[in-house]
Amino acid sequence: LYMNVQVFPFDAGNYWALSAHIWDFSFPQQMRGYFYPLMLSPFKFLHDNYAPFGLLFFKIFTSVFYAYFFAVLFPGFFSTIFGGKLTVLSRSVPSMLIAIIFPGLICYPLSDAPSLALVIGAAVLALSGIKSESNIKRFGLFFIAGMFAYFAYNTRTIYLFSIVALCLLIVSTAKLNFTKRAIGVFAFLLGACLGAVPQMAINKGHYDTPSPFIITDLGSGSLFLSQLMWGVVVDRYETYTPVGAPGSPVFYANSAGENLLLHTDARKIVSIKDYLKLVVTHPLTFSSIYASHIASGLDVRDGEVYTQTPSHQKSMRSIFSLAVVVLGITQFFRLLFLSGAFSPAGLVEKLGWTIVLLIACVAVIPGAVETRFFFPVFYVCLVAMVSGFQSDPLKFKGQQLVLAALITLSIYAFVQQSIQNPIYDRPESRMYNYRSD
């Protein structure tokens, strides 16, 4: 209500428009899945037919949905796996901080927050299935977990990796014989297949193939490869919507990547294999590029997503978001490697669940980074910070605070320097003007 968003531009507007094409079975040929527009469709209908109520009910539903997954469901799951103290504060404070740091992800219909909520739902159901003593209940939980995991992938395709990670966790952590674990994975994948049926029907209509996957190559080459190539020359990518003027994309160039392409014809990189050859040939350059992406992703100056103020003018917002997430990261690592009563699961199991929750963030690092892609890192580490702090052995240490302060200031200084020269053009303008010598 405070943000008072009335218009949904760019990606948000695309999801909002797609929700009108669900129930008449006219879902268009494009790179979005069906599930998130399906969730939005009742509110789109109300908005189109009873304008005063549509956005209000969308805001109410969104608030309740995120409150349940982020303030109720996940903290309990987190304490079960990673330890920490489960209290009213550990349930509420992380969500309040997220609302301050990422208000745009709460107020706009974007895929980042719902996809993470769905992965959390899949993880909670899978863990319950692993711990269940009843065969029927266990396989039922795995089946529903598979549906949730597919819905997360359908909402944001990068969560395909989480589906694989959940399958491996069911196999490796369930204390069952091999046959029951195999049946558990089968039930999980069966649930995912059921969730994929509408997408299969859409793909059959547009591509004459009943594929369960989101098809992102719409005649202009691989979207994934395009994102990787953008990542060579882009430190961070934003959408700038100044008051009274049309919005436009803005990016901040990576000088190391630009120097690399001075001697490389980007047009010759036409496959993932070509890109990987470039990475292997220039490992130090790409290490610095990826480090720049991580720093830029953690510096959330544009929390409203569609920013109306140039990023270099948002120093206080930058320092606040960095200080909070860096301190949370240090606390998460303490919980991750702590043994004993305050950390119920073993290290391998904790690492497995960490991969499920955060692999999407790792997978986007090589591409053109937007800060909202790091939303899962922020949320998980904020929960770790609050719940861990309330356990006496995990109170913040002096060395920990000093380390967090140094990392915060270092990232801030780097990003502040990086964003001084915004480029209001597409990244191709920095990629394809070069030729090999």
C-alpha positions in Angstrom: 0.0 0.0 0.0 2.9 2.3 0.7 4.4 1.8 -2.7 1.0 2.4 -4.3 2.0 0.7 -7.6 -0.7 1.3 -10.2 1.1 0.5 -13.5 3.1 -2.6 -14.3 5.9 -1.9 -16.9 8.3 -4.2 -18.8 8.5 -7.7 -17.4 5.8 -7.1 -14.8 3.5 -5.8 -17.5 4.2 -8.9 -19.6 3.2 -11.3 -16.8 0.1 -9.2 -16.1 -0.9 -9.3 -19.8 -0.2 -13.0 -20.1 -2.6 -13.7 -17.2 -5.5 -12.7 -19.5 -4.8 -15.5 -21.9 -5.0 -18.5 -19.5 -8.6 -19.4 -19.4 -9.5 -18.9 -23.1 -6.5 -21.2 -24.0 -4.9 -18.6 -26.1 -1.5 -18.5 -24.4 0.9 -16.9 -26.9 4.2 -18.2 -28.2 6.8 -16.6 -26.0 9.5 -17.4 -23.4 7.3 -17.4 -20.2 5.7 -20.4 -18.5 2.1 -20.7 -17.8 2.0 -21.1 -14.0 2.7 -17.6 -12.7 0.2 -16.0 -15.2 -2.3 -18.6 -14.0 -1.7 -17.4 -10.4 -2.3 -13.8 -11.5 -5.4 -14.5 -13.6 -8.1 -14.0 -11.0 -6.7 -10.6 -10.1 -6.3 -9.6 -13.7 -10.0 -10.6 -14.3 -11.1 -8.5 -11.3 -8.9 -5.6 -12.4 -10.4 -5.7 -15.9 -14.0 -6.0 -14.8 -14.0 -4.4 -11.4 -11.1 -2.0 -11.5 -11.1 -0.7 -7.9 -10.8 -4.3 -6.6 -8.3 -5.9 -8.9 -5.1 -4.5 -7.6 -6.3 -4.4 -4.0 -7.0 -8.1 -4.0 -3.7 -8.7 -5.8 -1.8 -6.9 -3.0 -3.7 -8.7 -0.3 -3.1 -12.1 -1.9 0.6 -11.3 -2.5 1.1 -10.3 1.1 -0.5 -13.4 2.5 1.2 -15.7 0.1 4.7 -14.3 0.9 3.9 -14.0 4.6 3.1 -17.8 4.7 6.1 -19.0 2.7 8.7 -16.5 4.0 7.7 -15.9 7.6 6.0 -19.2 8.5 7.1 -22.1 6.3 10.8 -21.4 5.6 12.1 -20.4 9.1 10.9 -23.7 10.5 12.6 -25.6 7.7 15.7 -23.5 8.2 16.0 -24.3 11.9 15.5 -28.0 11.2 18.4 -28.1 8.8 20.8 -25.4 9.8 19.9 -24.7 13.4 19.4 -21.3 15.0 16.6 -20.2 17.3 13.0 -20.1 16.0 11.1 -17.1 17.4 8.7 -14.4 16.4 11.7 -12.2 15.6 13.4 -14.9 13.4 10.1 -15.3 11.5 9.3 -11.6 11.0 12.5 -9.6 10.9 13.9 -11.2 7.7 10.6 -10.5 5.8 10.6 -6.9 7.0 14.1 -6.4 5.8 13.3 -8.0 2.5 10.3 -5.5 2.1 12.8 -2.7 2.7 15.5 -3.9 0.5 13.4 -5.5 -2.3 10.1 -3.6 -2.2 9.7 -4.0 -6.0 9.7 -7.8 -5.8 6.8 -7.7 -3.4 4.7 -5.0 -5.2 5.2 -5.9 -8.9 4.1 -9.2 -10.5 7.7 -10.5 -11.2 8.8 -14.1 -11.1 11.7 -13.9 -8.6 9.8 -14.0 -5.3 7.1 -16.5 -6.2 9.6 -18.9 -7.8 11.7 -18.9 -4.6 8.5 -19.5 -2.5 7.6 -22.5 -4.7 11.1 -23.9 -4.3 10.8 -23.5 -0.5 7.5 -25.3 -0.7 9.1 -28.1 -2.7 12.0 -28.3 -0.2 9.7 -28.5 2.8 7.5 -31.2 1.3 10.6 -33.2 0.2 12.1 -33.0 3.7 8.8 -34.1 5.2 8.7 -37.0 2.8 12.3 -38.0 3.7 11.4 -38.0 7.4 8.0 -39.7 7.0 7.5 -43.2 8.4 4.5 -44.0 6.2 5.2 -45.2 2.7 1.9 -43.8 1.3 2.4 -40.4 3.0 6.1 -40.3 1.9 5.4 -40.9 -1.7 2.4 -38.5 -1.7 4.7 -35.8 -0.3 7.3 -36.4 -2.9 4.7 -36.3 -5.6 3.4 -32.8 -4.4 7.0 -31.7 -4.0 7.7 -32.5 -7.6 4.7 -30.4 -8.7 6.0 -27.5 -6.7 9.5 -27.9 -8.0 8.1 -27.9 -11.6 6.0 -24.8 -10.9 9.1 -23.0 -9.7 11.0 -24.0 -12.9 8.0 -22.9 -15.0 8.0 -19.6 -13.2 11.8 -19.1 -13.5 13.6 -21.5 -15.8 16.9 -21.3 -13.8 15.2 -23.4 -11.1 15.6 -26.5 -13.4 18.8 -27.0 -11.4 16.8 -27.2 -8.2 14.7 -30.1 -9.6 17.9 -32.1 -10.2 19.3 -31.2 -6.7 16.1 -32.3 -5.0 16.2 -35.6 -6.8 19.7 -36.2 -5.7 18.8 -35.3 -2.1 15.9 -37.8 -2.0 18.3 -40.5 -3.2 21.2 -39.5 -0.8 19.5 -38.5 2.4 16.4 -40.7 2.7 17.1 -43.6 5.1 15.4 -46.1 2.9 16.4 -49.1 0.8 17.3 -48.5 -2.8 13.9 -49.6 -4.1 12.0 -47.1 -1.9 14.4 -44.3 -2.8 13.9 -45.0 -6.5 10.2 -45.0 -6.1 10.5 -41.7 -4.2 12.3 -40.1 -7.1 9.8 -41.6 -9.5 6.9 -40.1 -7.4 8.7 -36.7 -7.4 9.2 -36.8 -11.2 5.7 -38.0 -11.7 4.4 -34.9 -9.8 6.7 -32.7 -11.9 5.2 -34.3 -15.1 1.7 -33.6 -13.9 2.6 -30.0 -13.3 4.0 -29.8 -16.8 0.9 -31.0 -18.6 -0.4 -27.5 -19.4 3.0 -26.4 -20.7 3.2 -29.5 -22.8 -0.2 -28.6 -24.4 1.0 -25.1 -25.1 4.2 -26.4 -26.7 2.3 -28.9 -28.8 0.1 -26.1 -30.1 3.0 -23.7 -31.0 5.9 -26.1 -31.8 4.1 -29.4 -32.5 6.1 -31.1 -29.7 4.7 -31.9 -26.3 7.8 -30.8 -24.5 7.6 -30.1 -20.7 10.3 -27.4 -21.0 10.0 -23.7 -21.5 11.2 -23.1 -25.0 13.4 -19.9 -25.0 15.0 -20.1 -28.5 12.4 -18.3 -30.6 14.3 -17.9 -33.8 17.0 -15.5 -32.5 19.4 -18.1 -31.1 19.9 -19.4 -27.6 18.6 -17.0 -24.9 21.0 -18.6 -22.4 24.0 -18.0 -24.7 22.8 -14.4 -25.3 22.7 -13.8 -21.5 26.2 -15.3 -21.2 27.6 -13.0 -23.9 25.9 -10.0 -22.3 27.7 -11.0 -19.1 31.1 -10.6 -20.7 30.6 -6.8 -21.1 27.9 -6.0 -18.4 28.6 -5.6 -14.7 25.0 -5.0 -13.8 21.7 -4.4 -15.7 18.8 -2.2 -14.6 15.6 -0.6 -15.8 15.5 3.1 -15.5 12.1 4.8 -15.4 12.5 8.5 -14.7 9.4 10.5 -13.8 7.7 11.9 -16.8 9.8 10.0 -19.3 9.6 6.6 -21.0 11.6 3.8 -19.3 14.8 2.4 -20.7 17.3 -0.3 -20.0 20.6 0.8 -18.5 23.7 -1.2 -18.0 27.2 -0.6 -16.6 30.1 -1.9 -18.7 32.8 -4.3 -17.6 36.1 -3.0 -18.9 37.9 -6.4 -18.6 35.2 -8.0 -20.8 35.3 -5.1 -23.3 39.1 -5.4 -23.6 38.7 -9.2 -24.1 36.3 -8.6 -27.0 38.7 -6.2 -28.6 40.6 -9.3 -29.7 37.6 -11.7 -30.1 34.8 -11.5 -32.7 31.7 -12.1 -30.6 29.8 -13.2 -33.8 31.9 -16.3 -33.9 30.7 -17.5 -30.5 27.5 -19.3 -31.6 27.3 -22.1 -29.0 27.8 -22.8 -25.3 30.9 -24.8 -26.3 32.4 -21.7 -28.0 31.7 -19.7 -24.9 33.3 -22.3 -22.6 36.4 -22.3 -24.9 36.6 -18.6 -24.4 36.4 -19.0 -20.6 39.0 -21.7 -20.5 41.3 -19.6 -22.7 41.0 -16.5 -20.4 40.4 -17.9 -16.9 41.7 -14.9 -15.0 39.7 -12.4 -17.0 36.5 -14.3 -16.5 37.3 -14.8 -12.8 37.4 -11.0 -12.5 34.2 -10.6 -14.5 32.3 -13.1 -12.3 33.6 -11.4 -9.2 32.3 -8.1 -10.5 28.9 -9.7 -11.1 28.7 -11.0 -7.6 29.6 -7.6 -6.1 27.1 -5.8 -8.3 24.4 -8.4 -7.5 24.8 -7.9 -3.8 24.7 -4.1 -4.0 20.9 -3.6 -4.1 20.5 0.1 -4.9 17.5 -0.5 -7.2 15.2 -2.4 -4.8 12.1 -0.9 -6.4 13.2 -2.7 -9.6 12.0 0.1 -11.9 14.3 2.7 -10.5 13.5 6.4 -10.8 16.8 7.7 -9.4 20.3 7.1 -10.9 22.0 4.3 -9.0 25.1 6.4 -8.2 22.9 8.6 -6.1 21.8 5.8 -3.8 24.8 5.4 -1.5 22.8 4.9 1.8 20.6 2.3 0.3 23.7 0.6 -1.1 25.6 0.5 2.2 22.5 -0.7 4.1 21.8 -3.6 1.8 25.4 -4.6 1.7 25.9 -4.4 5.4 22.8 -6.6 6.1 23.6 -9.3 3.5 27.3 -9.5 4.2 26.6 -9.9 7.9 24.0 -12.5 7.1 26.4 -14.4 4.8 29.0 -14.6 7.6 26.4 -15.9 10.0 25.1 -18.4 7.4 28.6 -19.8 7.1 28.9 -20.2 10.8 25.6 -22.1 10.9 26.7 -24.2 7.8 29.9 -25.4 9.4 28.8 -25.5 13.0 28.5 -29.0 14.5 26.5 -30.1 17.5 23.1 -29.3 19.0 22.7 -26.0 17.3 23.0 -27.5 13.8 20.9 -30.6 13.6 21.9 -31.8 10.1 25.3 -33.0 8.9 27.5 -30.9 6.7 26.7 -32.9 3.5 23.0 -32.6 4.1 23.2 -28.9 4.8 25.3 -28.4 1.6 22.7 -30.3 -0.4 19.8 -28.1 0.8 21.9 -25.0 0.3 22.3 -26.0 -3.4 18.6 -26.5 -3.7 17.9 -23.0 -2.4 20.8 -21.0 -3.9 21.9 -22.8 -7.1 19.7 -20.4 -9.2 21.8 -17.5 -7.9 25.1 -19.3 -8.7 23.8 -20.2 -12.2 23.1 -16.5 -13.1 26.5 -15.2 -12.1 28.1 -15.6 -15.6 25.2 -13.7 -17.3 23.9 -10.1 -17.3 23.2 -9.7 -13.6 20.2 -7.8 -12.1 20.2 -7.4 -8.3 16.8 -9.2 -8.1 18.5 -12.4 -9.2 20.3 -12.5 -5.8 17.0 -12.3 -3.9 17.4 -16.0 -2.6 20.9 -15.2 -1.2 19.5 -12.2 0.7 16.5 -14.0 2.1 18.3 -17.2 3.2 21.2 -15.2 4.8 18.8 -12.8 6.5 17.0 -15.7 8.1 20.5 -17.1 9.1 21.5 -13.7 10.6 18.4 -13.3 12.8 17.9 -16.9 13.9 21.6 -17.5 14.4 22.1 -14.3 16.4 19.4 -15.4 18.9 21.4 -18.6 19.8 23.9 -17.7 22.4 27.0 -19.4 20.8 26.2 -17.6 17.6 26.2 -14.0 18.8 28.2 -11.8 16.5 31.9 -12.0 17.2 34.2 -8.9 17.0 36.3 -10.4 14.2 33.1 -11.3 12.3 31.8 -7.7 12.5 35.2 -6.3 11.4 35.3 -8.8 8.5 31.8 -7.9 7.5 32.6 -4.2 7.6 35.7 -4.6 5.4 33.8 -6.7 2.8 30.9 -4.2 2.8 33.1 -1.2 2.3 35.2 -3.0 -0.4 32.1 -4.0 -2.4 30.6 -0.5 -2.0 33.8 1.2 -3.3 34.0 -1.1 -6.3 30.3 -0.7 -7.3 30.3 3.0 -6.7 33.2 3.3 -9.1 31.6 0.9 -11.6 28.3 2.7 -11.9 29.6 6.2 -12.7 29.0 5.8 -16.4 25.6 4.3 -17.3 25.0 3.2 -20.9 21.5 3.6 -22.2 21.7 1.1 -25.0 21.6 -2.6 -25.5 24.8 -4.6 -24.6 25.2 -5.6 -28.2 26.5 -2.1 -28.8 29.6 -3.1 -26.8 29.9 -6.6 -28.2 29.6 -6.5 -31.9 31.6 -3.4 -32.9 34.8 -5.4 -32.5 36.8 -7.6 -34.9 39.7 -9.8 -34.3 43.1 -8.5 -35.3 
